Amino acid sequence: MELSKKVEEPPINRLSHLLKIIVQENYLPEANEIVELLNTGQLHETIISYATKVKQRHFGDEIHIRGIIEFSNYCVKQCKYCGIRSNNSKIVRYRMEDEEIITRIKLLHQLGYPTVVLQGGEDPMFSTSRLVNLIKTIKKSVDIVITLSIGERTQEEYVELRKAGAQRFLLRFETCSQELYAKYHPHSSFKKREEALLRIRKAGFQTGTGFLMGLPGSTVEDLARNILYTSKFKPDMIGTGPYIPPEGLTSLSPSGDRNLFFITIALLRLLNPLAHIPATTAFDTFDMRGREKLLKTSCNVFMPNLTPCKYRKLYTLYPSKSRVDKDQWHFLKVDTTLSSLGLTKATGPGDSILPESQNLIQDKGETNE
Ligand code: 5AD
């Protein structure tokens, strides 16, 4: 069934009961039950209000802030939906120097950020040995938690990066539909992606994953299966956002009702009460108050963009990405914006609170040399 097609409303009492047992008894629903929840507009407000309560129970009104630095837009991959794919000749490429990255991290640290996310395309010039040196240098000069978002590497490489002192890793599986995965990722497969994700966890990282919502050709069933796949993985962090058509591909419009994307995040919160869930930038691209709505309800993490301005406009995963990081969510205004929403900035590094991940939280600030 296409995401945009309406279906008959199923009996409301049964679904209200389903929601209750999800919240009260940690019941893990079947994919078809998630489809029913997504398709029942009458319940959407209740889902959001449950998700808000669950978020508040574990995190209160505190929002963890993670500064993100996009250090390179070179990428060997050809993900069809992504503006920095290697075969997109229309964009200007950049890669930051190690010194520049370190200077930026020092600034971020001075501003009181306890964590930094280093994100880049899969850029062979950022070899694992270069990244290991970079991580060690950072950890020697500032007490900051490092999250990597640099794509697929071998098991040995992930272990080296972990040993160098990076503690967290983000890798979205993008979609768990093998057909859709193959359609959007030439020369790759969902199985390969899943293996990379498992390697990351095995290397001892606090692991974040998630998917793209509304990829053209996807259905409500795909959305439900992605929600379920994520929840069964039990991630420490969940990074999920709507697909935005990239420059030149505006004809490939997103599938589905955008309201469903907010419901998806709420369901992820209900099924993963302890996960750190950021309000991702892509939400602001189609709804000016997208991230704000998420922070007031299901999400407990915000990731201000601290990439130097001259590069930020070149990190074009999708159009208008750089625009939404200005204005009220500019990194210097985050505190004021949060308090205007009745939220507060969390203190401390915001490690995973999943009981099964507590053994991963060590080496606070020291390298493992
Ligand atoms: N729209 C929304 N998100 C995108 N990403 C890549 N391209 C797009 C797009 N067109 C996301 C992918 C990737 C993350 C870094 O950016 O999910 O994992």
Residues whose N, C-alpha, C, O or C-beta is under 5 A from the ligand:
A	BS01	5AD	Y81 C82 G83 R172 L212 P242 Y243 I244 P245 P246 A282 L317 Y318
